[in-house]
Amino acid sequence: MRHVWIPLRDGTRLAARVWLPADASGPVPSVLEYIPYRKNDATAPRDVTLHAPFAQAGFASVRVDCRGSGDSDGVMLDEYHPTELSDALEVLDWIERQEWSDGQVAIIGKSWGGFNGLQIAALDPPQLRCIVTVCSTDDRYADDVHYAGGALLASEMLPWAATMLAYNARPGDPAVLGESWRERWLERLAATVPYAEEWVGHQRRDAYWEHGSVCEDYSAIKVPVYAVGGWLDQYRGAVFRLMTGLEEAGVPVKGLLGPWAHNYPHQGVPGPAIDFIGECVRWFDRWMRSSAPTDDDLGLRVWMPEPAPLGADRVHRAGRWVAEPSWPSPGVTSRRTPLSELGGVPGTAVLRSPLALGAGTGDFLKFGDVPGQYADQAADDGLACSFTGPELPERVEILGAPEVTLRVTSDRPQAQLAVRLCEVTPDGASRLVTTGLLNLTHRAGHAAPEPLEPGRAYDVTVPLFAVGHAFGAGNRIRVAVSAALWPWVWPSPQSVALELDTGHGALTLPVREPRPAEEAALGDFGPPPPAPPHSIETETLPGARRVTYDPVSREQVIVATPAGGSMVDCADGLTYGSRDLNRFRLVEGDPLSASVECEREERIGRGEWAVRVHTRSRMTADDRDFLVVNHLAAYEGSGAQEREVFARTWTRSIPRDQV
């Protein structure tokens, strides 16, 4: 493993690490991971578990800091900026010219790296042979951490922007950059921008979000795609859409969905984790070494969880692997159940949902830590309009995206719907199966929202997030409908009363019939192998989530501290630590009281060298505008010798656009 510089035509240098096979007799294919998360420190353990094994399997493995991140030159102006993608094409050209490269490249990445892997593939670079995209999406507006169903994601929009503000303010490593590190750091700090202003400024699906959304033209992708996700990851629906869109475009595509949250499958939580490295090596062999194709090269493999008591599967989800040859699958049929068969009585239910409804849904984007997982939904079900069916006479498996149709009437021009599909056990516990969100001004599409006409009835369809789930015999299916889901969804600007026509509407489930003989013949992925020896020691601090309610002021406060910690590279003394905090507040009955506050701290050092970055971000709204305030401060030194070297505050008012 070694550090190298990748020179670009405009004079910018991108920093990279390269792992080469120890026993290669000539040029070899390459695997590229291209991300903004620092190749040297914050995710160094991932280097060990991902890139070193690829080199052991005979590939050159390359990890590159995007422009403006880590040790690379420049400034990172936004997610998936056109410059990021054009730089990637130059990176591929550089790899092709290296003496150790045979000119063939595969791209692998999770989250950001999974996004840009798809986007780079859509540019059709000649060196690219295949990609593996993990926990990513084809649609930046409808299926990311900014908006869902046209609703602004309060729990993710500012927190993710706050994280990137802190990440982008970190310096390069003096061991790599030499004495110029400080000057370059100050230049980066001066040019850093808060992303939240741009994201909140585009509240409908416009050209800003179309950029980088490969669903605009699946046929632009020419190389085989392995799309990977997990049932606790919010990007899981993209696996199904990519399979459908790419199959129609004639592109080889394979899908994999396990029980995991937002993790690589060899680090998957909840388990079982799998030998994903071996799976990737087989994929790269197939498309870069012309290995003989097998029946398992394409199609969809998913983990079908077994019914389990609520909370029993937070660490490990019992289940089995099942397969579908393509998607949509002939083995999955739509089953429509009128709400009247789920306990609905013809009439009208008025939804005056408590604004604080939704604290039990956990994090929108889950990383597998227990505090971020969902809790018993029974309390929130009682505050919603719930339709609960009879006891199931037999087990029912579903695979795909359910949907709920409703007839609603609003007393305000803006309103939102949240639909939760739950499984209720005989003891009354309610397990969250999946969720759907819809800003009702987006009922006809996300490009041109229209206000509601108060008093007029509308028939709407609420798509739910894709899921694989088995309802147990003797349990009951519940659909819970509300006009609020905090802190996932930013409240409408006025208190809303929604009339729900309980005699109309239906739940449509994608029902899959088990195929025992076929499933028994499926091979297993096997457990992940132990990580190779390395010099990195880590200390993980568990996350926490605390919900408090003051019955006098009627204020609810949710404080979430995601899992953090520190690491040290014993080989060169580099230390890294982080701390995050998100605080969500609102006063019941006052939608304009909603606020999100985020703090981030990043600490990096080695010996006497020490730096710290601290950010504070806050988002509020009145009935006309969102107000976003970001503060960034950077410090050098430690203890009594620490001094502030940079500080800046940004304040931006952004008009509400039917949100």
C-alpha positions as CSV (number, residue, x, y, z in Angstrom):
1,M,0.0,0.0,0.0
2,R,1.4,3.4,-0.9
3,H,0.4,7.0,-1.3
4,V,0.4,8.5,-4.8
5,W,-0.7,11.8,-6.4
6,I,-3.1,11.8,-9.4
7,P,-2.4,15.0,-11.4
8,L,-5.4,16.6,-13.2
9,R,-5.4,18.8,-16.3
10,D,-6.2,21.9,-14.4
11,G,-3.3,21.5,-12.0
12,T,-5.3,20.0,-9.1
13,R,-3.8,16.9,-7.5
14,L,-6.0,14.1,-6.1
15,A,-4.5,12.0,-3.2
16,A,-4.8,8.2,-3.5
17,R,-3.7,5.0,-1.9
18,V,-2.8,2.1,-4.1
19,W,-2.7,-1.6,-3.0
20,L,-0.9,-3.8,-5.5
21,P,-0.9,-7.6,-5.7
22,A,2.3,-9.0,-4.2
23,D,2.8,-11.7,-6.8
24,A,1.5,-10.2,-10.0
25,S,3.5,-11.2,-13.1
26,G,2.1,-8.4,-15.3
27,P,-0.5,-5.7,-15.5
28,V,-3.8,-6.5,-13.7
29,P,-7.4,-5.2,-13.5
30,S,-8.1,-2.4,-11.0
31,V,-10.8,-1.6,-8.5
32,L,-11.5,2.0,-7.7
33,E,-13.3,3.5,-4.6
34,Y,-13.7,7.3,-5.1
35,I,-15.1,9.1,-2.0
36,P,-14.9,12.2,0.2
37,Y,-14.3,10.5,3.5
38,R,-10.5,10.7,3.8
39,K,-8.4,7.7,2.6
40,N,-6.0,7.9,5.6
41,D,-7.9,8.2,8.9
42,A,-11.6,8.3,9.5
43,T,-12.3,5.1,7.6
44,A,-8.9,3.5,7.6
45,P,-10.3,0.2,9.1
46,R,-12.4,-0.1,5.9
47,D,-9.3,0.1,3.8
48,V,-8.0,-3.0,5.6
49,T,-11.2,-5.0,5.1
50,L,-11.9,-3.9,1.6
51,H,-8.8,-3.0,-0.4
52,A,-6.1,-5.2,1.0
53,P,-8.2,-8.4,0.2
54,F,-8.8,-7.1,-3.3
55,A,-5.0,-6.9,-3.8
56,Q,-4.6,-10.3,-2.3
57,A,-7.1,-11.5,-5.0
58,G,-4.9,-10.2,-7.8
59,F,-6.4,-6.7,-8.4
60,A,-4.8,-3.3,-8.1
61,S,-7.1,-1.5,-5.6
62,V,-7.2,2.3,-5.6
63,R,-8.8,4.6,-3.0
64,V,-9.1,8.3,-4.0
65,D,-9.9,11.4,-2.0
66,C,-12.4,13.5,-4.1
67,R,-11.3,17.0,-4.9
68,G,-11.5,19.1,-1.7
69,S,-11.4,16.2,0.7
70,G,-8.6,14.5,2.7
71,D,-5.2,15.2,1.2
72,S,-6.5,16.2,-2.2
73,D,-6.3,19.8,-3.5
74,G,-9.3,22.0,-4.1
75,V,-12.7,22.5,-2.5
76,M,-15.7,20.2,-2.5
77,L,-18.6,22.5,-3.6
78,D,-21.5,20.0,-3.3
79,E,-22.5,16.4,-3.6
80,Y,-21.8,14.9,-7.0
81,H,-20.8,18.2,-8.4
82,P,-20.0,18.1,-12.2
83,T,-16.3,18.7,-11.3
84,E,-16.4,15.5,-9.1
85,L,-17.6,13.5,-12.1
86,S,-15.2,15.0,-14.6
87,D,-12.3,14.4,-12.2
88,A,-13.4,10.8,-12.0
89,L,-12.9,10.4,-15.8
90,E,-9.3,11.7,-15.4
91,V,-8.7,9.3,-12.5
92,L,-9.8,6.4,-14.8
93,D,-7.4,7.7,-17.5
94,W,-4.6,7.8,-15.0
95,I,-5.2,4.3,-13.8
96,E,-5.2,3.0,-17.4
97,R,-1.7,4.6,-18.0
98,Q,-0.1,3.0,-15.0
99,E,2.4,0.2,-15.6
100,W,0.6,-2.1,-13.2
101,S,-2.8,-1.6,-14.9
102,D,-4.2,-3.7,-17.8
103,G,-6.6,-0.8,-18.6
104,Q,-9.7,-2.4,-17.0
105,V,-11.4,-0.8,-14.0
106,A,-14.3,-1.7,-11.8
107,I,-15.8,0.8,-9.3
108,I,-17.0,0.0,-5.9
109,G,-18.6,2.3,-3.3
110,K,-21.1,2.6,-0.5
111,S,-23.4,5.6,0.0
112,W,-21.6,8.6,-1.7
113,G,-19.2,6.2,-3.5
114,G,-22.2,4.1,-4.6
115,F,-23.9,7.2,-5.9
116,N,-21.0,8.4,-7.9
117,G,-20.2,4.9,-9.2
118,L,-23.6,4.9,-10.9
119,Q,-23.1,8.4,-12.2
120,I,-19.7,7.7,-13.5
121,A,-21.0,4.6,-15.3
122,A,-23.7,6.7,-17.0
123,L,-20.8,8.8,-18.5
124,D,-19.6,5.6,-20.3
125,P,-15.9,5.8,-19.7
126,P,-14.0,3.3,-21.9
127,Q,-11.9,1.9,-19.0
128,L,-15.0,0.9,-16.9
129,R,-16.0,-2.8,-17.0
130,C,-18.5,-3.1,-14.1
131,I,-19.5,-1.5,-10.8
132,V,-20.7,-2.5,-7.3
133,T,-23.0,0.1,-5.8
134,V,-23.9,-0.3,-2.2
135,C,-26.6,1.6,-0.3
136,S,-27.1,4.2,-3.0
137,T,-29.8,5.4,-5.3
138,D,-30.8,6.2,-8.8
139,D,-33.0,9.2,-7.8
140,R,-31.3,12.0,-5.9
141,Y,-34.6,13.8,-5.1
142,A,-37.1,11.1,-4.3
143,D,-34.8,8.7,-2.6
144,D,-32.1,10.3,-0.6
145,V,-31.7,12.1,2.7
146,H,-33.2,15.4,1.6
147,Y,-36.8,14.8,0.6
148,A,-39.1,11.8,0.6
149,G,-42.5,11.9,-1.1
150,G,-41.9,15.6,-1.6
151,A,-41.6,16.1,2.2
152,L,-38.5,17.8,3.7
153,L,-36.7,15.3,5.9
154,A,-36.1,17.2,9.1
155,S,-34.2,14.3,10.6
156,E,-31.6,14.1,7.8
157,M,-31.5,17.3,5.7
158,L,-29.6,19.5,8.2
159,P,-27.8,16.7,10.1
160,W,-26.2,15.4,6.9
161,A,-25.3,18.9,5.7
162,A,-23.8,19.6,9.1
163,T,-21.7,16.5,8.9
164,M,-20.3,17.5,5.5
165,L,-19.6,21.0,6.7
166,A,-17.3,19.5,9.4
167,Y,-15.8,16.9,7.0
168,N,-15.0,19.4,4.4
169,A,-13.2,21.7,6.9
170,R,-10.7,19.0,8.0
171,P,-7.1,19.6,6.9
172,G,-4.8,17.4,4.9
173,D,-2.1,15.4,6.7
174,P,1.3,17.1,7.2
175,A,2.9,13.7,6.7
176,V,1.7,13.8,3.1
177,L,1.5,17.6,2.4
178,G,4.6,18.7,4.3
179,E,4.9,22.3,5.5
180,S,2.2,23.5,3.1
181,W,-0.6,21.7,5.0
182,R,-1.5,24.8,7.1
183,E,-1.7,27.2,4.2
184,R,-3.8,24.8,2.2
185,W,-6.1,24.2,5.2
186,L,-6.8,27.9,5.6
187,E,-7.5,28.2,1.9
188,R,-9.9,25.3,2.2
189,L,-11.7,26.8,5.2
190,A,-12.1,30.1,3.5
191,A,-13.7,28.5,0.5
192,T,-15.9,25.9,2.3
193,V,-19.7,26.3,1.8
194,P,-22.6,24.9,3.8
195,Y,-24.6,22.5,1.6
196,A,-27.9,22.9,3.4
197,E,-28.6,26.3,1.7
198,E,-28.5,24.7,-1.7
199,W,-30.5,21.6,-0.7
200,V,-33.3,23.6,1.0
201,G,-33.3,26.0,-1.9
202,H,-34.5,23.2,-4.3
203,Q,-37.7,21.9,-2.7
204,R,-39.2,20.4,-5.9
205,R,-37.7,18.0,-8.3
206,D,-35.9,20.3,-10.7
207,A,-32.7,20.2,-12.9
208,Y,-30.6,20.4,-9.7
209,W,-31.8,16.9,-8.6
210,E,-32.0,15.5,-12.1
211,H,-28.2,15.9,-12.3
212,G,-26.7,12.7,-11.1
213,S,-30.1,10.8,-11.0
214,V,-29.4,7.9,-13.4
215,C,-33.1,7.0,-13.5
216,E,-33.4,9.9,-16.0
217,D,-31.8,7.5,-18.5
218,Y,-30.9,4.0,-17.5
219,S,-29.7,3.2,-21.0
220,A,-26.8,5.6,-20.5
221,I,-25.2,2.9,-18.3
222,K,-23.5,0.2,-20.5
223,V,-21.6,-1.9,-17.9
224,P,-22.8,-4.6,-15.6
225,V,-24.2,-3.3,-12.2
226,Y,-24.3,-5.1,-8.9
227,A,-26.8,-3.2,-6.7
228,V,-26.6,-4.0,-3.0
229,G,-28.7,-2.8,-0.1
230,G,-30.2,-3.8,3.2
231,W,-33.7,-4.0,4.8
232,L,-32.8,-1.3,7.4
233,D,-31.2,1.0,4.8
234,Q,-33.5,3.7,3.4
235,Y,-32.0,3.3,-0.1
236,R,-33.2,-0.3,-0.5
237,G,-35.9,0.5,-3.1
238,A,-33.2,1.5,-5.6
239,V,-32.1,-2.1,-5.9
240,F,-35.5,-3.0,-7.4
241,R,-35.7,0.1,-9.6
242,L,-32.2,-0.5,-10.9
243,M,-33.0,-4.1,-11.7
244,T,-36.1,-3.1,-13.6
245,G,-34.6,-0.1,-15.5
246,L,-31.3,-1.8,-16.4
247,E,-32.9,-5.1,-17.5
248,E,-35.2,-3.1,-19.8
249,A,-32.1,-1.3,-21.2
250,G,-30.3,-4.6,-21.8
251,V,-27.7,-4.1,-19.1
252,P,-26.6,-7.1,-17.0
253,V,-27.7,-6.4,-13.4
254,K,-27.6,-8.3,-10.2
255,G,-29.3,-7.4,-6.9
256,L,-28.6,-8.3,-3.3
257,L,-30.6,-7.3,-0.2
258,G,-29.7,-8.5,3.2
259,P,-30.9,-7.7,6.8
260,W,-28.4,-4.9,7.2
261,A,-28.6,-1.2,7.8
262,H,-26.4,1.4,6.0
263,N,-23.3,-0.9,6.0
264,Y,-21.1,-3.0,3.7
265,P,-22.5,-6.5,3.9
266,H,-19.2,-7.9,5.3
267,Q,-19.7,-5.5,8.2
268,G,-23.5,-5.9,8.1
269,V,-25.6,-5.0,11.2
270,P,-28.0,-6.6,12.0
271,G,-26.5,-9.9,10.9
272,P,-25.8,-12.2,9.4
273,A,-22.9,-10.5,7.8
274,I,-21.6,-12.3,4.7
275,D,-18.4,-12.8,2.8
276,F,-19.0,-9.8,0.6
277,I,-15.4,-9.5,-0.4
278,G,-15.5,-12.9,-1.9
279,E,-18.8,-12.0,-3.6
280,C,-17.2,-8.9,-5.1
281,V,-14.1,-10.8,-6.3
282,R,-16.3,-13.2,-8.1
283,W,-18.2,-10.3,-9.7
284,F,-14.9,-8.6,-10.8
285,D,-13.5,-12.0,-12.1
286,R,-16.7,-12.5,-14.1
287,W,-16.5,-9.1,-16.0
288,M,-12.7,-8.4,-16.0
289,R,-11.1,-11.8,-16.3
290,S,-13.8,-13.5,-18.4
291,S,-14.5,-16.2,-15.9
292,A,-17.1,-18.7,-16.9
293,P,-20.6,-17.4,-16.2
294,T,-22.7,-19.1,-13.6
295,D,-26.5,-19.2,-12.9
296,D,-25.8,-16.9,-10.0
297,D,-24.3,-14.1,-12.1
298,L,-27.5,-12.1,-12.4
299,G,-31.0,-12.0,-10.8
300,L,-32.0,-10.9,-7.3
301,R,-31.0,-12.5,-3.9
302,V,-32.7,-11.3,-0.8
303,W,-32.8,-12.2,2.9
304,M,-36.4,-13.1,3.9
305,P,-36.6,-12.5,7.7
306,E,-38.5,-14.9,9.9
307,P,-41.2,-13.6,12.2
308,A,-39.7,-12.7,15.5
309,P,-40.7,-10.9,18.7
310,L,-40.2,-7.1,18.6
311,G,-36.7,-6.2,19.6
312,A,-35.4,-9.8,19.2
313,D,-33.6,-9.2,15.9
314,R,-31.7,-6.0,16.6
315,V,-28.3,-7.7,16.4
316,H,-29.2,-10.8,14.3
317,R,-32.3,-11.4,12.0
318,A,-33.3,-15.0,11.6
319,G,-34.3,-15.9,8.1
320,R,-33.3,-17.5,4.8
321,W,-32.0,-16.5,1.4
322,V,-34.4,-16.5,-1.5
323,A,-34.0,-15.6,-5.1
324,E,-35.9,-14.1,-8.0
325,P,-34.6,-14.5,-11.6
326,S,-35.5,-10.9,-12.5
327,W,-37.6,-7.9,-11.4
328,P,-40.5,-7.5,-11.5
329,S,-40.7,-11.2,-10.7
330,P,-43.5,-13.6,-11.9
331,G,-43.3,-15.1,-8.4
332,V,-44.6,-11.9,-6.7
333,T,-48.3,-10.9,-7.2
334,S,-50.2,-7.8,-6.0
335,R,-52.8,-8.5,-3.3
336,R,-55.3,-5.6,-2.8
337,T,-57.1,-5.4,0.5
338,P,-59.7,-2.7,1.0
339,L,-59.3,-0.8,4.3
340,S,-62.8,-2.0,5.2
341,E,-61.3,-5.5,5.6
342,L,-58.7,-4.0,7.9
343,G,-61.3,-2.7,10.4
344,G,-62.3,0.4,8.4
345,V,-65.9,1.4,8.9
346,P,-67.5,3.6,6.3
347,G,-67.5,7.2,7.5
348,T,-65.1,10.0,8.1
349,A,-62.1,10.1,10.5
350,V,-60.6,13.5,11.2
351,L,-56.8,13.5,11.5
352,R,-55.6,16.2,13.9
353,S,-52.3,14.4,14.4
354,P,-50.1,15.4,17.3
355,L,-47.1,17.1,15.9
356,A,-44.8,15.0,18.0
357,L,-46.1,11.7,16.6
358,G,-43.3,9.6,15.3
359,A,-40.6,9.5,17.9
360,G,-40.7,5.7,17.9
361,T,-39.7,5.4,14.2
362,G,-36.0,5.8,15.0
363,D,-33.5,7.2,12.5
364,F,-34.6,7.7,8.9
365,L,-31.1,6.6,7.8
366,K,-30.1,3.7,10.0
367,F,-26.6,2.5,10.6
368,G,-27.4,-0.5,12.7
369,D,-26.9,1.0,16.2
370,V,-29.8,0.1,18.6
371,P,-30.8,3.6,19.5
372,G,-31.4,4.4,15.9
373,Q,-33.7,1.5,15.3
374,Y,-37.5,1.7,15.6
375,A,-39.4,1.0,18.8
376,D,-42.8,-0.4,19.5
377,Q,-45.3,1.5,17.3
378,A,-48.3,0.9,19.5
379,A,-48.3,4.4,21.2
380,D,-48.0,6.2,17.8
381,D,-50.6,3.8,16.3
382,G,-53.0,5.0,19.0
383,L,-52.5,8.6,18.0
384,A,-53.0,7.9,14.3
385,C,-56.0,6.6,12.3
386,S,-55.3,2.9,12.4
387,F,-56.8,0.0,10.4
388,T,-56.1,-3.4,11.9
389,G,-57.0,-6.6,10.2
390,P,-58.0,-9.9,11.7
391,E,-55.6,-12.6,12.8
392,L,-53.8,-14.1,9.8
393,P,-54.7,-17.7,9.3
394,E,-51.3,-18.4,7.7
395,R,-47.9,-16.8,7.2
396,V,-47.8,-14.1,4.5
397,E,-44.5,-13.1,2.8
398,I,-44.1,-9.9,0.9
399,L,-41.3,-8.7,-1.3
400,G,-41.3,-5.3,-3.0
401,A,-43.0,-1.9,-2.5
402,P,-46.4,-1.9,-0.9
403,E,-48.8,1.1,-1.5
404,V,-51.8,2.6,0.2
405,T,-54.6,4.5,-1.6
406,L,-56.7,7.0,0.4
407,R,-59.4,9.6,-0.1
408,V,-58.5,12.7,1.9
409,T,-59.9,16.2,2.4
410,S,-57.8,19.0,3.9
411,D,-58.8,22.2,5.6
412,R,-55.5,23.8,4.6
413,P,-53.7,24.3,1.2
414,Q,-50.7,22.4,2.5
415,A,-50.7,19.0,4.3
416,Q,-48.7,15.8,4.5
417,L,-49.5,12.1,5.0
418,A,-47.4,9.5,6.8
419,V,-48.4,5.8,6.4
420,R,-46.9,3.1,8.5
421,L,-47.4,-0.6,7.8
422,C,-47.1,-2.6,11.0
423,E,-47.4,-6.1,12.3
424,V,-49.3,-6.5,15.5
425,T,-48.7,-9.6,17.7
426,P,-51.2,-11.1,20.1
427,D,-49.6,-9.2,23.1
428,G,-50.4,-5.9,21.3
429,A,-46.8,-5.0,20.3
430,S,-46.6,-3.2,16.9
431,R,-43.6,-3.8,14.7
432,L,-42.8,-1.3,12.0
433,V,-42.6,-3.1,8.7
434,T,-42.3,-0.1,6.3
435,T,-43.3,3.5,5.9
436,G,-44.5,5.9,3.2
437,L,-44.5,9.7,3.1
438,L,-46.4,12.1,0.8
439,N,-46.5,15.9,0.8
440,L,-50.0,16.3,-0.6
441,T,-49.0,19.3,-2.7
442,H,-46.9,16.8,-4.6
443,R,-49.8,14.4,-5.2
444,A,-49.5,14.7,-9.0
445,G,-45.7,14.7,-9.1
446,H,-42.6,16.3,-7.6
447,A,-41.8,18.7,-10.4
448,A,-44.8,21.0,-10.2
449,P,-46.5,20.9,-6.7
450,E,-49.9,22.4,-6.4
451,P,-51.7,23.6,-3.3
452,L,-54.7,21.7,-2.1
453,E,-58.2,23.2,-2.4
454,P,-59.6,23.2,1.1
455,G,-62.8,21.1,1.4
456,R,-62.1,19.1,-1.8
457,A,-61.7,15.3,-1.7
458,Y,-58.6,13.9,-3.3
459,D,-57.8,10.2,-4.1
460,V,-54.1,9.7,-3.5
461,T,-51.6,6.9,-3.6
462,V,-48.8,6.7,-1.0
463,P,-46.0,4.4,-2.1
464,L,-44.2,2.7,0.8
465,F,-40.5,1.9,1.0
466,A,-39.7,-1.5,-0.4
467,V,-39.5,-4.4,2.0
468,G,-39.0,-8.1,2.5
469,H,-41.0,-9.3,5.4
470,A,-43.0,-12.3,6.7
471,F,-46.1,-11.7,8.7
472,G,-46.6,-14.6,11.1
473,A,-49.7,-16.7,11.4
474,G,-51.9,-15.4,14.2
475,N,-50.5,-11.8,13.9
476,R,-52.4,-8.9,12.4
477,I,-51.6,-6.4,9.7
478,R,-52.1,-2.7,10.6
479,V,-52.1,0.4,8.5
480,A,-51.6,3.6,10.5
481,V,-52.2,7.0,8.9
482,S,-51.2,10.3,10.3
483,A,-50.7,13.9,9.2
484,A,-47.4,14.2,11.0
485,L,-44.2,12.1,11.6
486,W,-41.7,14.0,13.5
487,P,-38.7,14.3,13.4
488,W,-38.7,12.5,10.0
489,V,-40.9,15.1,8.3
490,W,-40.8,18.9,8.7
491,P,-44.3,20.0,9.8
492,S,-46.7,21.9,7.4
493,P,-46.8,25.6,8.1
494,Q,-50.3,25.5,9.7
495,S,-52.1,23.1,11.9
496,V,-54.0,20.8,9.7
497,A,-57.1,18.7,10.0
498,L,-57.4,16.0,7.4
499,E,-60.7,14.1,6.8
500,L,-60.1,10.5,5.8
501,D,-62.9,8.7,4.0
502,T,-62.7,5.4,5.9
503,G,-65.0,3.7,3.4
504,H,-62.5,4.1,0.6
505,G,-58.9,3.2,0.1
506,A,-56.9,0.0,0.1
507,L,-53.6,-1.6,1.0
508,T,-51.8,-3.4,-1.8
509,L,-49.1,-5.9,-0.8
510,P,-46.5,-7.6,-3.1
511,V,-47.1,-11.2,-2.0
512,R,-44.4,-13.8,-2.6
513,E,-45.2,-17.5,-2.5
514,P,-42.3,-19.5,-1.0
515,R,-40.6,-22.0,-3.3
516,P,-39.1,-24.5,-0.7
517,A,-37.4,-26.9,-3.1
518,E,-35.8,-24.1,-5.2
519,E,-34.7,-22.2,-2.1
520,A,-33.2,-25.3,-0.5
521,A,-30.9,-25.5,-3.4
522,L,-29.6,-22.0,-3.1
523,G,-26.0,-21.6,-2.0
524,D,-24.9,-19.6,1.0
525,F,-22.5,-16.6,0.9
526,G,-20.7,-17.8,4.0
527,P,-19.4,-15.6,6.9
528,P,-17.0,-12.8,6.4
529,P,-13.3,-13.8,6.8
530,P,-11.3,-12.2,9.6
531,A,-9.8,-8.8,8.7
532,P,-6.1,-8.9,7.7
533,P,-3.6,-7.8,10.4
534,H,-3.3,-4.0,10.7
535,S,-1.9,-1.3,12.9
536,I,-5.2,0.5,13.7
537,E,-6.8,0.5,17.1
538,T,-10.3,1.9,17.5
539,E,-12.5,2.8,20.4
540,T,-16.2,3.0,19.7
541,L,-18.6,5.1,21.8
542,P,-22.2,3.8,21.6
543,G,-24.9,6.1,20.3
544,A,-27.9,7.3,22.4
545,R,-31.3,8.7,21.9
546,R,-33.3,10.5,24.5
547,V,-36.9,11.8,24.2
548,T,-38.3,14.2,26.8
549,Y,-41.7,15.9,27.0
550,D,-42.6,18.8,29.3
551,P,-46.4,18.6,29.9
552,V,-46.5,22.3,31.0
553,S,-44.8,23.9,28.0
554,R,-45.8,21.0,25.8
555,E,-42.3,20.9,24.3
556,Q,-40.8,17.7,23.1
557,V,-37.0,17.4,22.7
558,I,-35.3,14.5,21.0
559,V,-31.5,14.4,21.5
560,A,-29.6,11.9,19.4
561,T,-25.9,11.2,19.6
562,P,-24.9,8.8,16.9
563,A,-22.2,6.3,17.6
564,G,-18.7,7.9,17.5
565,G,-15.3,7.3,18.9
566,S,-11.6,7.5,18.1
567,M,-8.8,5.6,16.4
568,V,-5.1,5.6,16.4
569,D,-2.7,4.2,13.7
570,C,0.0,2.6,15.8
571,A,2.3,2.6,12.8
572,D,2.6,6.4,12.4
573,G,0.8,7.8,15.4
574,L,-2.1,9.4,13.6
575,T,-5.1,9.9,15.9
576,Y,-8.7,10.7,14.9
577,G,-11.8,11.3,16.9
578,S,-15.4,12.6,16.2
579,R,-18.5,13.6,18.2
580,D,-22.0,14.3,16.8
581,L,-25.2,15.6,18.3
582,N,-28.6,16.3,16.8
583,R,-31.4,18.0,18.7
584,F,-35.0,18.1,17.5
585,R,-37.5,20.4,19.3
586,L,-41.1,21.4,18.8
587,V,-44.0,22.6,20.9
588,E,-47.2,20.6,20.5
589,G,-49.8,22.6,18.6
590,D,-47.3,25.0,17.1
591,P,-45.9,23.8,13.8
592,L,-43.7,26.9,13.5
593,S,-41.9,25.9,16.7
594,A,-40.0,23.1,15.0
595,S,-36.2,23.4,15.0
596,V,-33.2,21.2,14.3
597,E,-29.9,21.8,15.9
598,C,-26.6,20.0,15.1
599,E,-23.1,20.0,16.5
600,R,-20.1,18.3,15.0
601,E,-16.6,18.0,16.3
602,E,-13.6,16.4,14.4
603,R,-10.2,16.0,16.0
604,I,-7.0,14.9,14.2
605,G,-3.5,14.8,15.4
606,R,-0.1,13.2,15.5
607,G,2.5,14.0,18.2
608,E,2.6,17.8,18.7
609,W,0.4,18.4,15.7
610,A,-3.3,18.7,16.7
611,V,-6.3,20.3,15.0
612,R,-10.0,20.5,15.8
613,V,-13.0,21.5,13.8
614,H,-16.3,22.4,15.4
615,T,-19.6,23.3,13.7
616,R,-23.0,24.3,14.9
617,S,-26.0,24.3,12.6
618,R,-29.7,25.3,13.2
619,M,-32.8,25.3,11.0
620,T,-36.1,26.9,11.8
621,A,-39.1,28.1,9.8
622,D,-42.0,30.6,9.9
623,D,-45.0,30.3,7.6
624,R,-43.1,31.8,4.6
625,D,-39.4,31.0,5.0
626,F,-36.8,28.5,6.3
627,L,-33.9,30.0,8.2
628,V,-30.6,28.1,8.1
629,V,-27.7,29.2,10.3
630,N,-24.3,27.5,10.2
631,H,-21.2,28.3,12.2
632,L,-17.7,26.8,11.6
633,A,-14.7,27.2,13.8
634,A,-11.3,25.7,13.4
635,Y,-8.6,25.3,16.0
636,E,-4.9,24.5,16.1
637,G,-2.9,23.1,19.0
638,S,-4.2,21.2,22.1
639,G,-5.0,21.9,25.7
640,A,-4.0,25.3,26.9
641,Q,-2.1,25.9,23.6
642,E,-5.2,25.5,21.4
643,R,-6.1,28.7,19.5
644,E,-8.8,29.6,17.0
645,V,-7.5,30.0,13.5
646,F,-10.8,30.4,11.6
647,A,-14.4,31.2,12.3
648,R,-17.3,32.0,10.0
649,T,-21.1,32.2,10.3
650,W,-23.6,31.8,7.4
651,T,-27.2,32.9,7.7
652,R,-29.7,32.3,4.9
653,S,-33.4,32.7,4.6
654,I,-35.1,30.5,1.9
655,P,-38.7,30.8,0.9
656,R,-40.9,27.7,1.5
657,D,-42.1,26.2,-1.7
658,Q,-45.3,24.1,-1.0
659,V,-43.4,22.4,1.9
